[in-house]
Amino acid sequence: MLDLYHHGSSVCAAKVRWAMILKGLDFEAHYVDILKGEQFEPDYIKINPKAVVPSLIHDGKILNESTVIMEYLDLAFPQKPLTPKDPFEYVKTRYWTKILDEHLHPACGTLTFASAHRHIVRKNLSEKELEEFLASTPDHSVTVDWAGFKKQVVKYGFDAPGAKDKVRLYDKYLKKMDSDLQQTKWLCSDEFGLADVALTPYVNRVAMMGMSDWWEGRLPYLADWWQRIQQIPSFKPAILDWCPEDLTNDLLVFGSKSWPEVAEIIEVEI
């Protein structure tokens, strides 16, 4: 029995959902609305003390951390493997998932909150609820200092200390993806694999916020990869369809309004 605790716009949840669907695994989905603070409820904290999604429970065993969950799925369910067998391609996959965890994911959290989520939570929560939402975030969550940093980003947006550096870091790794994709059809080889699954939600996040000009006409190999990703039949049901319509609309509206500021940070002319 597989129970997945997830949220529609969570990049970490999206990559695990897609991995499970690609592997043909049946699972029961439990929706945790992280923009309403449901991840801070005591019953969920028992499952995931960091108060983040996703969490996977397999036959009573709790697994946290999306990259670890994806690796576990390939070991526990070896049919339709996503991890390359070739040693170099395997190590290259681990490089990408390591970089994602250490650098790209915190940068994505910053980009998302500064561009859209700060406006969404202010729109949907009262001042008291917003204070409780921010106060409930554990210190060690997305990063070891995420609670304090998130408060600054919600208050100041891209003017929060260090926020613009995170956006530039995002740009650095999108450029790195473009460079690697000049060598092979997919990120780590000519075969679609775990690295492509893991990185897709981070490119999708930019697209959902109306910022596709980040790569259009600028990062051609990434742009081509993104077009091929969207043509994979399971992409839409695994990644897009779980995001509620109102949240999808909010990400696009607020993200599009933020694009000129993001473009200035990464020095893209619009």
C-alpha positions as CSV (number, residue, x, y, z in Angstrom):
1,M,0.0,0.0,0.0
2,L,1.4,3.4,-1.0
3,D,0.0,6.6,0.5
4,L,1.3,9.9,-0.9
5,Y,0.9,13.2,0.9
6,H,1.3,16.0,-1.6
7,H,0.2,19.4,-2.9
8,G,-0.7,20.5,-6.4
9,S,1.9,23.2,-6.9
10,S,4.7,21.6,-4.8
11,V,7.7,20.9,-7.1
12,C,8.9,18.2,-4.8
13,A,5.6,16.4,-4.7
14,A,5.2,16.7,-8.5
15,K,8.4,14.9,-9.3
16,V,7.5,12.0,-6.9
17,R,4.0,11.8,-8.4
18,W,5.4,11.7,-11.9
19,A,7.9,9.0,-11.0
20,M,5.1,6.8,-9.5
21,I,2.9,7.3,-12.5
22,L,5.8,6.5,-14.9
23,K,6.5,3.3,-13.0
24,G,2.8,2.3,-13.1
25,L,2.4,2.4,-9.3
26,D,-1.1,2.6,-7.7
27,F,-1.2,5.0,-4.8
28,E,-3.7,6.8,-2.5
29,A,-3.3,10.5,-2.7
30,H,-3.7,12.7,0.4
31,Y,-3.9,16.4,-0.5
32,V,-2.1,18.7,2.0
33,D,-2.9,22.4,1.3
34,I,0.4,24.0,2.1
35,L,-0.9,27.5,1.3
36,K,-3.5,27.1,4.0
37,G,-1.1,25.7,6.5
38,E,-2.4,22.2,6.6
39,Q,1.2,20.9,6.7
40,F,1.5,22.4,10.3
41,E,-1.3,20.2,11.7
42,P,-0.1,17.9,14.5
43,D,-1.0,14.7,12.7
44,Y,1.0,15.6,9.6
45,I,4.0,16.9,11.7
46,K,4.2,13.3,13.1
47,I,4.7,12.1,9.5
48,N,7.0,14.9,8.4
49,P,8.6,17.0,11.2
50,K,9.8,19.5,8.6
51,A,6.2,20.4,7.7
52,V,6.8,20.0,3.9
53,V,5.5,17.7,1.2
54,P,5.7,15.1,-0.1
55,S,5.7,12.2,2.3
56,L,5.3,8.6,1.3
57,I,4.1,5.8,3.5
58,H,4.8,2.3,2.1
59,D,3.2,-0.5,4.1
60,G,3.5,1.6,7.3
61,K,7.0,2.8,6.6
62,I,7.4,6.6,6.4
63,L,9.7,8.1,3.8
64,N,10.5,11.8,3.5
65,E,12.7,13.9,1.2
66,S,11.6,13.7,-2.4
67,T,14.9,12.7,-3.9
68,V,15.3,9.9,-1.4
69,I,11.7,8.8,-2.1
70,M,12.4,8.6,-5.9
71,E,15.5,6.5,-5.3
72,Y,13.6,4.2,-2.9
73,L,10.8,3.7,-5.5
74,D,13.4,2.5,-8.1
75,L,14.8,0.0,-5.5
76,A,11.5,-1.2,-4.1
77,F,9.8,-1.4,-7.5
78,P,12.5,-2.2,-10.1
79,Q,10.0,-2.5,-12.9
80,K,10.3,0.4,-15.4
81,P,13.5,1.8,-13.8
82,L,14.3,5.5,-14.1
83,T,17.8,5.4,-12.8
84,P,20.5,4.7,-15.4
85,K,22.6,1.5,-15.2
86,D,25.6,3.1,-16.9
87,P,28.0,4.2,-14.0
88,F,28.7,7.6,-15.6
89,E,25.1,8.3,-16.4
90,Y,24.2,7.2,-12.8
91,V,26.7,9.6,-11.3
92,K,25.6,12.4,-13.6
93,T,22.0,11.8,-12.4
94,R,23.2,12.0,-8.8
95,Y,25.0,15.2,-9.6
96,W,21.7,16.8,-10.8
97,T,19.6,15.6,-7.9
98,K,22.3,16.7,-5.4
99,I,22.5,20.2,-7.0
100,L,18.7,20.3,-7.1
101,D,18.4,19.6,-3.3
102,E,21.3,21.9,-2.3
103,H,20.8,24.9,-4.6
104,L,18.0,24.8,-7.1
105,H,15.1,23.9,-4.7
106,P,15.9,26.8,-2.2
107,A,16.2,29.1,-5.2
108,C,12.8,27.9,-6.5
109,G,11.2,28.5,-3.1
110,T,12.5,32.0,-3.1
111,L,11.4,32.7,-6.7
112,T,8.0,31.2,-6.1
113,F,7.3,33.1,-2.9
114,A,8.7,36.4,-4.1
115,S,6.8,36.2,-7.4
116,A,3.5,34.7,-6.5
117,H,3.0,32.9,-3.1
118,R,3.5,36.1,-1.1
119,H,0.5,37.6,-2.9
120,I,-1.6,34.4,-2.8
121,V,-1.3,34.0,1.0
122,R,-2.0,37.7,1.6
123,K,-5.1,37.4,-0.6
124,N,-6.4,34.2,1.0
125,L,-5.4,34.6,4.7
126,S,-6.3,37.2,7.3
127,E,-3.5,39.1,8.9
128,K,-3.8,36.9,12.0
129,E,-3.8,33.7,9.8
130,L,-0.8,35.0,7.9
131,E,1.1,35.6,11.1
132,E,0.2,32.1,12.3
133,F,1.2,30.6,8.9
134,L,4.6,32.2,9.1
135,A,5.1,31.5,12.8
136,S,4.4,27.8,12.2
137,T,7.2,27.2,9.7
138,P,10.0,25.1,11.3
139,D,13.4,26.8,11.2
140,H,14.8,23.7,9.4
141,S,12.5,23.2,6.4
142,V,13.4,24.1,2.8
143,T,16.7,25.3,4.2
144,V,18.1,25.5,7.8
145,D,17.0,29.1,8.1
146,W,13.9,29.0,5.9
147,A,11.4,30.3,8.5
148,G,13.1,33.6,9.0
149,F,14.0,34.0,5.3
150,K,10.4,33.2,4.2
151,K,9.1,36.0,6.4
152,Q,11.5,38.4,4.8
153,V,10.5,37.3,1.3
154,V,6.8,37.5,2.0
155,K,7.3,41.0,3.4
156,Y,9.9,42.4,0.9
157,G,9.7,40.2,-2.2
158,F,12.9,40.4,-4.3
159,D,14.2,43.1,-2.0
160,A,14.6,40.6,0.8
161,P,18.3,40.1,1.6
162,G,19.7,37.4,-0.7
163,A,16.6,37.0,-2.8
164,K,18.0,38.3,-6.0
165,D,21.1,36.0,-5.6
166,K,18.7,33.0,-5.4
167,V,17.1,34.1,-8.7
168,R,20.6,34.4,-10.3
169,L,21.4,30.9,-9.0
170,Y,18.2,29.6,-10.7
171,D,19.4,31.2,-13.9
172,K,22.8,29.5,-13.5
173,Y,21.3,26.0,-13.4
174,L,18.9,26.6,-16.2
175,K,22.0,27.6,-18.3
176,K,23.7,24.4,-17.0
177,M,20.8,22.4,-18.2
178,D,21.0,24.0,-21.6
179,S,24.7,23.2,-21.8
180,D,24.3,19.6,-20.9
181,L,21.4,19.2,-23.3
182,Q,23.8,20.1,-26.1
183,Q,25.6,16.8,-25.5
184,T,22.7,14.4,-25.1
185,K,18.9,14.2,-26.0
186,W,18.0,14.1,-22.3
187,L,19.8,15.5,-19.3
188,C,22.1,12.6,-18.5
189,S,22.0,10.4,-21.7
190,D,20.0,9.8,-24.8
191,E,17.4,8.0,-22.6
192,F,14.8,9.8,-20.6
193,G,15.5,9.2,-16.9
194,L,15.3,10.2,-13.3
195,A,17.1,13.6,-13.7
196,D,14.6,14.7,-16.3
197,V,11.7,13.7,-14.0
198,A,13.4,15.6,-11.1
199,L,14.1,18.8,-13.0
200,T,10.8,19.0,-14.9
201,P,8.8,20.6,-12.1
202,Y,11.4,23.4,-11.7
203,V,11.1,24.3,-15.3
204,N,7.4,23.9,-15.2
205,R,7.2,26.3,-12.2
206,V,8.8,29.1,-14.3
207,A,6.4,28.3,-17.2
208,M,3.3,28.3,-14.9
209,M,4.3,31.7,-13.7
210,G,4.3,33.1,-17.2
211,M,8.1,33.4,-17.4
212,S,8.9,31.1,-20.4
213,D,10.8,34.0,-22.0
214,W,13.5,33.0,-19.5
215,W,14.6,30.4,-22.1
216,E,12.8,31.3,-25.3
217,G,15.3,32.6,-27.8
218,R,18.0,32.4,-25.1
219,L,18.4,28.8,-24.1
220,P,17.5,26.8,-27.2
221,Y,18.4,23.3,-26.0
222,L,16.4,23.8,-22.8
223,A,13.5,25.1,-24.8
224,D,13.6,22.1,-27.1
225,W,13.8,19.7,-24.1
226,W,10.8,21.5,-22.5
227,Q,8.7,21.0,-25.6
228,R,9.5,17.3,-25.6
229,I,8.8,17.0,-21.9
230,Q,5.3,18.4,-22.4
231,Q,4.6,15.8,-25.2
232,I,5.1,12.9,-22.8
233,P,1.5,11.5,-22.3
234,S,1.8,11.3,-18.5
235,F,3.2,14.8,-18.0
236,K,-0.1,16.7,-17.8
237,P,-1.9,14.2,-15.6
238,A,1.0,13.9,-13.2
239,I,2.2,17.5,-13.1
240,L,-0.5,19.9,-14.2
241,D,-3.8,18.3,-13.4
242,W,-3.2,18.2,-9.6
243,C,-2.9,21.9,-9.3
244,P,-6.3,23.5,-8.6
245,E,-7.6,25.9,-11.2
246,D,-7.6,29.0,-8.9
247,L,-4.0,28.3,-7.8
248,T,-2.9,27.8,-11.5
249,N,-4.5,31.1,-12.3
250,D,-2.9,32.9,-9.4
251,L,0.5,31.6,-10.3
252,L,0.1,32.9,-13.8
253,V,-1.3,36.3,-12.9
254,F,1.1,37.1,-10.1
255,G,4.1,35.5,-11.8
256,S,3.5,37.4,-15.0
257,K,3.4,40.6,-13.1
258,S,6.7,39.7,-11.5
259,W,8.5,38.7,-14.7
260,P,9.8,42.2,-15.5
261,E,11.6,42.3,-12.1
262,V,12.9,38.8,-12.6
263,A,14.1,39.6,-16.1
264,E,16.0,42.7,-14.8
265,I,17.7,40.5,-12.2
266,I,18.9,37.9,-14.7
267,E,19.6,40.7,-17.3
268,V,17.1,39.6,-19.9
269,E,15.7,42.3,-22.2
270,I,11.9,42.4,-22.6
